[in-house]
């Protein structure tokens, strides 16, 4: 009678750890960027408002990774 194996084999290719995506550079991961508001005939800047980041389209992750 053969002896029984009591240890288990480790998998040859273990599952890789999930990689967290890098944050988008222009919006720093928030998905929003400040946009200057201009008014008047001479188009003078009066303030800023939040706008959608066109690099990541509001997702907050870097699309190039």
N, CA, C, O and CB atoms as a CASP TS submission, in Angstrom:
PFRMAT TS
TARGET T0000
AUTHOR 0000-0000-0000
METHOD Language model
MODEL 1
PARENT N/A
ATOM      1  N   UNK     1       0.838  -1.170   0.000  1.00  0.00           N
ATOM      2  CA  UNK     1       0.000   0.000   0.000  1.00  0.00           C
ATOM      3  C   UNK     1       0.886   1.238   0.000  1.00  0.00           C
ATOM      4  O   UNK     1       1.835   1.341   0.778  1.00  0.00           O
ATOM      5  CB  UNK     1      -0.955  -0.005   1.208  1.00  0.00           C
ATOM      6  N   UNK     2       0.558   2.183  -0.893  1.00  0.00           N
ATOM      7  CA  UNK     2       1.355   3.406  -1.032  1.00  0.00           C
ATOM      8  C   UNK     2       0.998   4.399   0.073  1.00  0.00           C
ATOM      9  O   UNK     2      -0.118   4.418   0.590  1.00  0.00           O
ATOM     10  CB  UNK     2       1.133   4.048  -2.423  1.00  0.00           C
ATOM     11  N   UNK     3       1.989   5.222   0.412  1.00  0.00           N
ATOM     12  CA  UNK     3       1.732   6.236   1.440  1.00  0.00           C
ATOM     13  C   UNK     3       0.944   7.383   0.833  1.00  0.00           C
ATOM     14  O   UNK     3       1.103   7.709  -0.344  1.00  0.00           O
ATOM     15  CB  UNK     3       3.059   6.754   2.059  1.00  0.00           C
ATOM     16  N   UNK     4       0.099   7.987   1.641  1.00  0.00           N
ATOM     17  CA  UNK     4      -0.715   9.104   1.171  1.00  0.00           C
ATOM     18  C   UNK     4       0.055  10.406   1.328  1.00  0.00           C
ATOM     19  O   UNK     4       0.816  10.597   2.277  1.00  0.00           O
ATOM     20  CB  UNK     4      -2.053   9.172   1.939  1.00  0.00           C
ATOM     21  N   UNK     5      -0.166  11.280   0.381  1.00  0.00           N
ATOM     22  CA  UNK     5       0.478  12.584   0.403  1.00  0.00           C
ATOM     23  C   UNK     5      -0.347  13.524   1.293  1.00  0.00           C
ATOM     24  O   UNK     5      -1.559  13.649   1.121  1.00  0.00           O
ATOM     25  CB  UNK     5       0.625  13.160  -1.044  1.00  0.00           C
ATOM     26  N   UNK     6       0.320  14.177   2.235  1.00  0.00           N
ATOM     27  CA  UNK     6      -0.415  15.043   3.160  1.00  0.00           C
ATOM     28  C   UNK     6      -0.266  16.520   2.827  1.00  0.00           C
ATOM     29  O   UNK     6      -1.028  17.341   3.338  1.00  0.00           O
ATOM     30  CB  UNK     6       0.050  14.798   4.575  1.00  0.00           C
ATOM     31  N   UNK     7       0.685  16.874   1.994  1.00  0.00           N
ATOM     32  CA  UNK     7       0.864  18.277   1.629  1.00  0.00           C
ATOM     33  C   UNK     7       0.220  18.547   0.277  1.00  0.00           C
ATOM     34  O   UNK     7       0.085  17.647  -0.552  1.00  0.00           O
ATOM     35  CB  UNK     7       2.362  18.650   1.599  1.00  0.00           C
ATOM     36  N   UNK     8      -0.170  19.782   0.069  1.00  0.00           N
ATOM     37  CA  UNK     8      -0.767  20.149  -1.217  1.00  0.00           C
ATOM     38  C   UNK     8       0.253  20.916  -2.030  1.00  0.00           C
ATOM     39  O   UNK     8       1.119  21.601  -1.486  1.00  0.00           O
ATOM     40  CB  UNK     8      -2.059  20.990  -1.022  1.00  0.00           C
ATOM     41  N   UNK     9       0.139  20.793  -3.316  1.00  0.00           N
ATOM     42  CA  UNK     9       1.038  21.512  -4.218  1.00  0.00           C
ATOM     43  C   UNK     9       0.577  22.951  -4.356  1.00  0.00           C
ATOM     44  O   UNK     9      -0.621  23.232  -4.380  1.00  0.00           O
ATOM     45  CB  UNK     9       1.100  20.828  -5.603  1.00  0.00           C
ATOM     46  N   UNK    10       1.534  23.858  -4.445  1.00  0.00           N
ATOM     47  CA  UNK    10       1.187  25.250  -4.722  1.00  0.00           C
ATOM     48  C   UNK    10       0.958  25.394  -6.218  1.00  0.00           C
ATOM     49  O   UNK    10       1.621  24.717  -7.004  1.00  0.00           O
ATOM     50  CB  UNK    10       2.303  26.228  -4.226  1.00  0.00           C
ATOM     51  N   UNK    11       0.039  26.259  -6.632  1.00  0.00           N
ATOM     52  CA  UNK    11      -0.199  26.432  -8.064  1.00  0.00           C
ATOM     53  C   UNK    11       1.041  27.013  -8.749  1.00  0.00           C
ATOM     54  O   UNK    11       1.754  27.840  -8.182  1.00  0.00           O
ATOM     55  CB  UNK    11      -1.421  27.345  -8.302  1.00  0.00           C
ATOM     56  N   UNK    12       1.274  26.563  -9.967  1.00  0.00           N
ATOM     57  CA  UNK    12       2.458  27.022 -10.698  1.00  0.00           C
ATOM     58  C   UNK    12       2.343  28.490 -11.098  1.00  0.00           C
ATOM     59  O   UNK    12       3.334  29.218 -11.055  1.00  0.00           O
ATOM     60  CB  UNK    12       2.675  26.164 -11.940  1.00  0.00           C
ATOM     61  N   UNK    13       1.162  28.928 -11.480  1.00  0.00           N
ATOM     62  CA  UNK    13       0.937  30.322 -11.873  1.00  0.00           C
ATOM     63  C   UNK    13      -0.112  30.925 -10.937  1.00  0.00           C
ATOM     64  O   UNK    13      -1.302  30.896 -11.250  1.00  0.00           O
ATOM     65  CB  UNK    13       0.478  30.425 -13.375  1.00  0.00           C
ATOM     66  N   UNK    14       0.312  31.470  -9.793  1.00  0.00           N
ATOM     67  CA  UNK    14      -0.680  32.052  -8.890  1.00  0.00           C
ATOM     68  C   UNK    14      -1.325  33.290  -9.521  1.00  0.00           C
ATOM     69  O   UNK    14      -0.725  33.962 -10.360  1.00  0.00           O
ATOM     70  CB  UNK    14      -0.028  32.418  -7.540  1.00  0.00           C
ATOM     71  N   UNK    15      -2.528  33.565  -9.111  1.00  0.00           N
ATOM     72  CA  UNK    15      -3.257  34.721  -9.650  1.00  0.00           C
ATOM     73  C   UNK    15      -2.537  36.000  -9.240  1.00  0.00           C
ATOM     74  O   UNK    15      -2.175  36.154  -8.074  1.00  0.00           O
ATOM     75  CB  UNK    15      -4.738  34.738  -9.149  1.00  0.00           C
ATOM     76  N   UNK    16      -2.323  36.924 -10.184  1.00  0.00           N
ATOM     77  CA  UNK    16      -1.640  38.176  -9.832  1.00  0.00           C
ATOM     78  C   UNK    16      -2.534  39.042  -8.959  1.00  0.00           C
ATOM     79  O   UNK    16      -3.760  38.964  -9.030  1.00  0.00           O
ATOM     80  CB  UNK    16      -1.228  38.949 -11.101  1.00  0.00           C
ATOM     81  N   UNK    17      -1.904  39.865  -8.140  1.00  0.00           N
ATOM     82  CA  UNK    17      -2.645  40.797  -7.301  1.00  0.00           C
ATOM     83  C   UNK    17      -3.305  41.830  -8.196  1.00  0.00           C
ATOM     84  O   UNK    17      -2.700  42.263  -9.177  1.00  0.00           O
ATOM     85  CB  UNK    17      -1.719  41.477  -6.254  1.00  0.00           C
ATOM     86  N   UNK    18      -4.549  42.245  -7.881  1.00  0.00           N
ATOM     87  CA  UNK    18      -5.206  43.257  -8.709  1.00  0.00           C
ATOM     88  C   UNK    18      -4.443  44.583  -8.628  1.00  0.00           C
ATOM     89  O   UNK    18      -4.078  45.046  -7.547  1.00  0.00           O
ATOM     90  CB  UNK    18      -6.679  43.452  -8.266  1.00  0.00           C
ATOM     91  N   UNK    19      -4.217  45.173  -9.792  1.00  0.00           N
ATOM     92  CA  UNK    19      -3.465  46.420  -9.873  1.00  0.00           C
ATOM     93  C   UNK    19      -4.438  47.583  -9.841  1.00  0.00           C
ATOM     94  O   UNK    19      -5.386  47.630 -10.625  1.00  0.00           O
ATOM     95  CB  UNK    19      -2.589  46.468 -11.152  1.00  0.00           C
ATOM     96  N   UNK    20      -4.203  48.518  -8.939  1.00  0.00           N
ATOM     97  CA  UNK    20      -5.063  49.691  -8.853  1.00  0.00           C
ATOM     98  C   UNK    20      -4.684  50.662  -9.960  1.00  0.00           C
ATOM     99  O   UNK    20      -3.504  50.976 -10.112  1.00  0.00           O
ATOM    100  CB  UNK    20      -4.951  50.367  -7.462  1.00  0.00           C
ATOM    101  N   UNK    21      -5.659  51.154 -10.748  1.00  0.00           N
ATOM    102  CA  UNK    21      -5.328  52.073 -11.839  1.00  0.00           C
ATOM    103  C   UNK    21      -4.791  53.401 -11.308  1.00  0.00           C
ATOM    104  O   UNK    21      -5.155  53.855 -10.224  1.00  0.00           O
ATOM    105  CB  UNK    21      -6.560  52.322 -12.714  1.00  0.00           C
ATOM    106  N   UNK    22      -3.919  54.002 -12.103  1.00  0.00           N
ATOM    107  CA  UNK    22      -3.307  55.271 -11.713  1.00  0.00           C
ATOM    108  C   UNK    22      -4.320  56.401 -11.871  1.00  0.00           C
ATOM    109  O   UNK    22      -5.146  56.357 -12.782  1.00  0.00           O
ATOM    110  CB  UNK    22      -2.039  55.556 -12.557  1.00  0.00           C
ATOM    111  N   UNK    23      -4.273  57.421 -10.994  1.00  0.00           N
ATOM    112  CA  UNK    23      -5.190  58.550 -11.147  1.00  0.00           C
ATOM    113  C   UNK    23      -4.814  59.408 -12.357  1.00  0.00           C
ATOM    114  O   UNK    23      -3.650  59.470 -12.753  1.00  0.00           O
ATOM    115  CB  UNK    23      -5.195  59.408  -9.874  1.00  0.00           C
ATOM    116  N   UNK    24      -5.794  60.051 -12.919  1.00  0.00           N
ATOM    117  CA  UNK    24      -5.601  60.938 -14.068  1.00  0.00           C
ATOM    118  C   UNK    24      -4.777  62.150 -13.635  1.00  0.00           C
ATOM    119  O   UNK    24      -4.995  62.687 -12.549  1.00  0.00           O
ATOM    120  CB  UNK    24      -6.972  61.387 -14.664  1.00  0.00           C
ATOM    121  N   UNK    25      -3.838  62.585 -14.466  1.00  0.00           N
ATOM    122  CA  UNK    25      -2.962  63.697 -14.114  1.00  0.00           C
ATOM    123  C   UNK    25      -3.662  65.060 -14.100  1.00  0.00           C
ATOM    124  O   UNK    25      -3.486  65.793 -13.126  1.00  0.00           O
ATOM    125  CB  UNK    25      -1.816  63.743 -15.070  1.00  0.00           C
ATOM    126  N   UNK    26      -4.444  65.448 -15.112  1.00  0.00           N
ATOM    127  CA  UNK    26      -5.051  66.792 -15.093  1.00  0.00           C
ATOM    128  C   UNK    26      -6.037  67.008 -13.949  1.00  0.00           C
ATOM    129  O   UNK    26      -6.106  68.108 -13.400  1.00  0.00           O
ATOM    130  CB  UNK    26      -5.755  67.044 -16.396  1.00  0.00           C
ATOM    131  N   UNK    27      -6.805  65.974 -13.577  1.00  0.00           N
ATOM    132  CA  UNK    27      -7.829  66.156 -12.539  1.00  0.00           C
ATOM    133  C   UNK    27      -7.440  65.530 -11.210  1.00  0.00           C
ATOM    134  O   UNK    27      -8.199  65.642 -10.248  1.00  0.00           O
ATOM    135  CB  UNK    27      -9.140  65.570 -13.000  1.00  0.00           C
ATOM    136  N   UNK    28      -6.299  64.882 -11.120  1.00  0.00           N
ATOM    137  CA  UNK    28      -5.820  64.212  -9.901  1.00  0.00           C
ATOM    138  C   UNK    28      -6.809  63.179  -9.381  1.00  0.00           C
ATOM    139  O   UNK    28      -6.918  62.972  -8.172  1.00  0.00           O
ATOM    140  CB  UNK    28      -5.545  65.238  -8.815  1.00  0.00           C
ATOM    141  N   UNK    29      -7.529  62.531 -10.287  1.00  0.00           N
ATOM    142  CA  UNK    29      -8.442  61.458  -9.911  1.00  0.00           C
ATOM    143  C   UNK    29      -9.837  61.895  -9.523  1.00  0.00           C
ATOM    144  O   UNK    29     -10.668  61.044  -9.205  1.00  0.00           O
ATOM    145  CB  UNK    29      -7.869  60.713  -8.802  1.00  0.00           C
ATOM    146  N   UNK    30     -10.130  63.187  -9.534  1.00  0.00           N
ATOM    147  CA  UNK    30     -11.463  63.639  -9.129  1.00  0.00           C
ATOM    148  C   UNK    30     -12.466  63.614 -10.277  1.00  0.00           C
ATOM    149  O   UNK    30     -13.670  63.528 -10.035  1.00  0.00           O
ATOM    150  CB  UNK    30     -11.382  65.039  -8.561  1.00  0.00           C
ATOM    151  N   UNK    31     -11.999  63.685 -11.515  1.00  0.00           N
ATOM    152  CA  UNK    31     -12.887  63.709 -12.671  1.00  0.00           C
ATOM    153  C   UNK    31     -13.361  65.102 -13.040  1.00  0.00           C
ATOM    154  O   UNK    31     -14.028  65.281 -14.059  1.00  0.00           O
ATOM    155  CB  UNK    31     -14.068  62.841 -12.414  1.00  0.00           C
ATOM    156  N   UNK    32     -13.021  66.095 -12.219  1.00  0.00           N
ATOM    157  CA  UNK    32     -13.445  67.467 -12.476  1.00  0.00           C
ATOM    158  C   UNK    32     -12.221  68.376 -12.550  1.00  0.00           C
ATOM    159  O   UNK    32     -11.252  68.181 -11.817  1.00  0.00           O
ATOM    160  CB  UNK    32     -14.425  67.956 -11.379  1.00  0.00           C
ATOM    161  N   UNK    33     -12.269  69.375 -13.444  1.00  0.00           N
ATOM    162  CA  UNK    33     -11.185  70.343 -13.587  1.00  0.00           C
ATOM    163  C   UNK    33     -11.781  71.742 -13.524  1.00  0.00           C
ATOM    164  O   UNK    33     -12.923  71.939 -13.938  1.00  0.00           O
ATOM    165  CB  UNK    33     -10.400  70.126 -14.922  1.00  0.00           C
ATOM    166  N   UNK    34     -11.023  72.733 -13.008  1.00  0.00           N
ATOM    167  CA  UNK    34     -11.550  74.102 -12.974  1.00  0.00           C
ATOM    168  C   UNK    34     -11.523  74.730 -14.369  1.00  0.00           C
ATOM    169  O   UNK    34     -10.547  74.594 -15.106  1.00  0.00           O
ATOM    170  CB  UNK    34     -10.738  74.969 -11.986  1.00  0.00           C
ATOM    171  N   UNK    35     -12.603  75.415 -14.713  1.00  0.00           N
ATOM    172  CA  UNK    35     -12.719  76.102 -16.003  1.00  0.00           C
ATOM    173  C   UNK    35     -12.970  77.582 -15.721  1.00  0.00           C
ATOM    174  O   UNK    35     -13.855  77.928 -14.939  1.00  0.00           O
ATOM    175  CB  UNK    35     -13.874  75.485 -16.890  1.00  0.00           C
ATOM    176  N   UNK    36     -12.197  78.441 -16.351  1.00  0.00           N
ATOM    177  CA  UNK    36     -12.345  79.883 -16.150  1.00  0.00           C
ATOM    178  C   UNK    36     -13.607  80.383 -16.834  1.00  0.00           C
ATOM    179  O   UNK    36     -13.870  80.054 -17.991  1.00  0.00           O
ATOM    180  CB  UNK    36     -11.114  80.640 -16.684  1.00  0.00           C
ATOM    181  N   UNK    37     -14.390  81.184 -16.106  1.00  0.00           N
ATOM    182  CA  UNK    37     -15.606  81.783 -16.654  1.00  0.00           C
ATOM    183  C   UNK    37     -15.268  83.188 -17.114  1.00  0.00           C
ATOM    184  O   UNK    37     -14.726  83.978 -16.341  1.00  0.00           O
ATOM    185  CB  UNK    37     -16.768  81.797 -15.601  1.00  0.00           C
ATOM    186  N   UNK    38     -15.581  83.515 -18.368  1.00  0.00           N
ATOM    187  CA  UNK    38     -15.288  84.839 -18.938  1.00  0.00           C
ATOM    188  C   UNK    38     -16.599  85.525 -19.295  1.00  0.00           C
ATOM    189  O   UNK    38     -17.523  84.905 -19.822  1.00  0.00           O
ATOM    190  CB  UNK    38     -14.364  84.725 -20.197  1.00  0.00           C
ATOM    191  N   UNK    39     -16.656  86.825 -18.994  1.00  0.00           N
ATOM    192  CA  UNK    39     -17.868  87.599 -19.292  1.00  0.00           C
ATOM    193  C   UNK    39     -17.488  88.927 -19.932  1.00  0.00           C
ATOM    194  O   UNK    39     -16.338  89.361 -19.865  1.00  0.00           O
ATOM    195  CB  UNK    39     -18.704  87.839 -18.007  1.00  0.00           C
ATOM    196  N   UNK    40     -18.458  89.549 -20.541  1.00  0.00           N
ATOM    197  CA  UNK    40     -18.275  90.891 -21.100  1.00  0.00           C
ATOM    198  C   UNK    40     -17.742  90.889 -22.514  1.00  0.00           C
ATOM    199  O   UNK    40     -17.356  89.858 -23.065  1.00  0.00           O
ATOM    200  CB  UNK    40     -17.352  91.677 -20.236  1.00  0.00           C
ATOM    201  N   UNK    41     -17.736  92.089 -23.083  1.00  0.00           N
ATOM    202  CA  UNK    41     -17.280  92.249 -24.457  1.00  0.00           C
ATOM    203  C   UNK    41     -15.793  91.972 -24.595  1.00  0.00           C
ATOM    204  O   UNK    41     -15.347  91.447 -25.615  1.00  0.00           O
ATOM    205  CB  UNK    41     -17.590  93.645 -24.951  1.00  0.00           C
ATOM    206  N   UNK    42     -15.027  92.322 -23.573  1.00  0.00           N
ATOM    207  CA  UNK    42     -13.578  92.094 -23.617  1.00  0.00           C
ATOM    208  C   UNK    42     -13.196  90.719 -23.066  1.00  0.00           C
ATOM    209  O   UNK    42     -12.016  90.378 -22.985  1.00  0.00           O
ATOM    210  CB  UNK    42     -12.854  93.183 -22.830  1.00  0.00           C
ATOM    211  N   UNK    43     -14.215  89.932 -22.688  1.00  0.00           N
ATOM    212  CA  UNK    43     -14.019  88.556 -22.211  1.00  0.00           C
ATOM    213  C   UNK    43     -13.074  88.495 -21.012  1.00  0.00           C
ATOM    214  O   UNK    43     -12.094  87.751 -21.015  1.00  0.00           O
ATOM    215  CB  UNK    43     -13.473  87.682 -23.340  1.00  0.00           C
ATOM    216  N   UNK    44     -13.385  89.292 -19.985  1.00  0.00           N
ATOM    217  CA  UNK    44     -12.541  89.291 -18.791  1.00  0.00           C
ATOM    218  C   UNK    44     -12.917  88.108 -17.893  1.00  0.00           C
ATOM    219  O   UNK    44     -14.095  87.767 -17.783  1.00  0.00           O
ATOM    220  CB  UNK    44     -12.681  90.633 -18.016  1.00  0.00           C
ATOM    221  N   UNK    45     -11.921  87.478 -17.246  1.00  0.00           N
ATOM    222  CA  UNK    45     -12.228  86.343 -16.359  1.00  0.00           C
ATOM    223  C   UNK    45     -12.829  86.838 -15.037  1.00  0.00           C
ATOM    224  O   UNK    45     -12.321  87.791 -14.446  1.00  0.00           O
ATOM    225  CB  UNK    45     -10.948  85.506 -16.084  1.00  0.00           C
ATOM    226  N   UNK    46     -13.899  86.201 -14.575  1.00  0.00           N
ATOM    227  CA  UNK    46     -14.548  86.599 -13.327  1.00  0.00           C
ATOM    228  C   UNK    46     -14.511  85.495 -12.275  1.00  0.00           C
ATOM    229  O   UNK    46     -14.756  85.772 -11.101  1.00  0.00           O
ATOM    230  CB  UNK    46     -15.983  86.998 -13.596  1.00  0.00           C
ATOM    231  N   UNK    47     -14.222  84.286 -12.646  1.00  0.00           N
ATOM    232  CA  UNK    47     -14.202  83.197 -11.668  1.00  0.00           C
ATOM    233  C   UNK    47     -13.961  81.868 -12.342  1.00  0.00           C
ATOM    234  O   UNK    47     -13.584  81.796 -13.512  1.00  0.00           O
ATOM    235  CB  UNK    47     -15.508  83.152 -10.886  1.00  0.00           C
ATOM    236  N   UNK    48     -14.188  80.814 -11.574  1.00  0.00           N
ATOM    237  CA  UNK    48     -13.997  79.467 -12.100  1.00  0.00           C
ATOM    238  C   UNK    48     -15.187  78.588 -11.710  1.00  0.00           C
ATOM    239  O   UNK    48     -15.847  78.822 -10.697  1.00  0.00           O
ATOM    240  CB  UNK    48     -12.669  78.855 -11.578  1.00  0.00           C
ATOM    241  N   UNK    49     -15.437  77.595 -12.517  1.00  0.00           N
ATOM    242  CA  UNK    49     -16.455  76.596 -12.205  1.00  0.00           C
ATOM    243  C   UNK    49     -15.897  75.229 -12.546  1.00  0.00           C
ATOM    244  O   UNK    49     -14.921  75.120 -13.289  1.00  0.00           O
ATOM    245  CB  UNK    49     -17.782  76.868 -12.980  1.00  0.00           C
ATOM    246  N   UNK    50     -16.507  74.188 -12.008  1.00  0.00           N
ATOM    247  CA  UNK    50     -16.047  72.827 -12.267  1.00  0.00           C
ATOM    248  C   UNK    50     -16.558  72.352 -13.619  1.00  0.00           C
ATOM    249  O   UNK    50     -17.699  72.608 -14.004  1.00  0.00           O
ATOM    250  CB  UNK    50     -16.509  71.871 -11.150  1.00  0.00           C
ATOM    251  N   UNK    51     -15.678  71.654 -14.323  1.00  0.00           N
ATOM    252  CA  UNK    51     -16.047  71.069 -15.600  1.00  0.00           C
ATOM    253  C   UNK    51     -15.543  69.644 -15.676  1.00  0.00           C
ATOM    254  O   UNK    51     -14.669  69.248 -14.905  1.00  0.00           O
ATOM    255  CB  UNK    51     -15.494  71.899 -16.761  1.00  0.00           C
ATOM    256  N   UNK    52     -16.075  68.887 -16.581  1.00  0.00           N
ATOM    257  CA  UNK    52     -15.705  67.492 -16.769  1.00  0.00           C
ATOM    258  C   UNK    52     -14.304  67.395 -17.363  1.00  0.00           C
ATOM    259  O   UNK    52     -13.975  68.118 -18.303  1.00  0.00           O
ATOM    260  CB  UNK    52     -16.725  66.776 -17.673  1.00  0.00           C
ATOM    261  N   UNK    53     -13.485  66.508 -16.818  1.00  0.00           N
ATOM    262  CA  UNK    53     -12.125  66.296 -17.336  1.00  0.00           C
ATOM    263  C   UNK    53     -12.223  65.601 -18.690  1.00  0.00           C
ATOM    264  O   UNK    53     -12.816  64.527 -18.799  1.00  0.00           O
ATOM    265  CB  UNK    53     -11.257  65.449 -16.335  1.00  0.00           C
ATOM    266  N   UNK    54     -11.646  66.209 -19.712  1.00  0.00           N
ATOM    267  CA  UNK    54     -11.725  65.638 -21.058  1.00  0.00           C
ATOM    268  C   UNK    54     -10.695  64.544 -21.288  1.00  0.00           C
ATOM    269  O   UNK    54     -10.786  63.809 -22.271  1.00  0.00           O
ATOM    270  CB  UNK    54     -11.546  66.724 -22.092  1.00  0.00           C
ATOM    271  N   UNK    55      -9.718  64.423 -20.397  1.00  0.00           N
ATOM    272  CA  UNK    55      -8.714  63.373 -20.538  1.00  0.00           C
ATOM    273  C   UNK    55      -9.298  62.015 -20.137  1.00  0.00           C
ATOM    274  O   UNK    55      -9.134  61.028 -20.854  1.00  0.00           O
ATOM    275  CB  UNK    55      -7.470  63.696 -19.684  1.00  0.00           C
ATOM    276  N   UNK    56      -9.974  61.972 -18.995  1.00  0.00           N
ATOM    277  CA  UNK    56     -10.513  60.696 -18.502  1.00  0.00           C
ATOM    278  C   UNK    56     -12.036  60.650 -18.606  1.00  0.00           C
ATOM    279  O   UNK    56     -12.636  59.631 -18.263  1.00  0.00           O
ATOM    280  CB  UNK    56     -10.085  60.466 -17.048  1.00  0.00           C
ATOM    281  N   UNK    57     -12.667  61.707 -19.061  1.00  0.00           N
ATOM    282  CA  UNK    57     -14.121  61.818 -19.213  1.00  0.00           C
ATOM    283  C   UNK    57     -14.853  61.609 -17.890  1.00  0.00           C
ATOM    284  O   UNK    57     -15.909  60.978 -17.850  1.00  0.00           O
ATOM    285  CB  UNK    57     -14.619  60.810 -20.239  1.00  0.00           C
ATOM    286  N   UNK    58     -14.278  62.147 -16.801  1.00  0.00           N
ATOM    287  CA  UNK    58     -14.926  62.098 -15.501  1.00  0.00           C
ATOM    288  C   UNK    58     -14.733  60.824 -14.730  1.00  0.00           C
ATOM    289  O   UNK    58     -15.265  60.688 -13.628  1.00  0.00           O
ATOM    290  CB  UNK    58     -16.341  62.322 -15.666  1.00  0.00           C
ATOM    291  N   UNK    59     -13.988  59.881 -15.274  1.00  0.00           N
ATOM    292  CA  UNK    59     -13.799  58.595 -14.606  1.00  0.00           C
ATOM    293  C   UNK    59     -12.780  58.694 -13.489  1.00  0.00           C
ATOM    294  O   UNK    59     -12.922  58.021 -12.468  1.00  0.00           O
ATOM    295  CB  UNK    59     -13.367  57.536 -15.605  1.00  0.00           C
ATOM    296  N   UNK    60     -11.756  59.518 -13.658  1.00  0.00           N
ATOM    297  CA  UNK    60     -10.737  59.707 -12.629  1.00  0.00           C
ATOM    298  C   UNK    60      -9.517  58.813 -12.755  1.00  0.00           C
ATOM    299  O   UNK    60      -8.550  58.986 -12.013  1.00  0.00           O
ATOM    300  CB  UNK    60     -11.340  59.492 -11.311  1.00  0.00           C
ATOM    301  N   UNK    61      -9.541  57.854 -13.683  1.00  0.00           N
ATOM    302  CA  UNK    61      -8.383  56.981 -13.876  1.00  0.00           C
ATOM    303  C   UNK    61      -7.685  57.333 -15.171  1.00  0.00           C
ATOM    304  O   UNK    61      -8.308  57.821 -16.115  1.00  0.00           O
ATOM    305  CB  UNK    61      -8.801  55.500 -13.877  1.00  0.00           C
ATOM    306  N   UNK    62      -6.389  57.081 -15.211  1.00  0.00           N
ATOM    307  CA  UNK    62      -5.583  57.403 -16.388  1.00  0.00           C
ATOM    308  C   UNK    62      -5.939  56.457 -17.529  1.00  0.00           C
ATOM    309  O   UNK    62      -5.779  55.246 -17.376  1.00  0.00           O
ATOM    310  CB  UNK    62      -4.071  57.318 -16.062  1.00  0.00           C
ATOM    311  N   UNK    63      -6.414  56.960 -18.668  1.00  0.00           N
ATOM    312  CA  UNK    63      -6.820  56.072 -19.763  1.00  0.00           C
ATOM    313  C   UNK    63      -5.630  55.442 -20.493  1.00  0.00           C
ATOM    314  O   UNK    63      -5.825  54.504 -21.266  1.00  0.00           O
ATOM    315  CB  UNK    63      -7.670  56.841 -20.756  1.00  0.00           C
ATOM    316  N   UNK    64      -4.412  55.925 -20.271  1.00  0.00           N
ATOM    317  CA  UNK    64      -3.252  55.407 -20.997  1.00  0.00           C
ATOM    318  C   UNK    64      -2.546  54.264 -20.275  1.00  0.00           C
ATOM    319  O   UNK    64      -1.505  53.795 -20.737  1.00  0.00           O
ATOM    320  CB  UNK    64      -2.273  56.517 -21.240  1.00  0.00           C
ATOM    321  N   UNK    65      -3.098  53.806 -19.146  1.00  0.00           N
ATOM    322  CA  UNK    65      -2.455  52.682 -18.444  1.00  0.00           C
ATOM    323  C   UNK    65      -3.274  51.447 -18.531  1.00  0.00           C
ATOM    324  O   UNK    65      -2.884  50.409 -17.997  1.00  0.00           O
ATOM    325  CB  UNK    65      -2.209  53.013 -17.001  1.00  0.00           C
TER
END
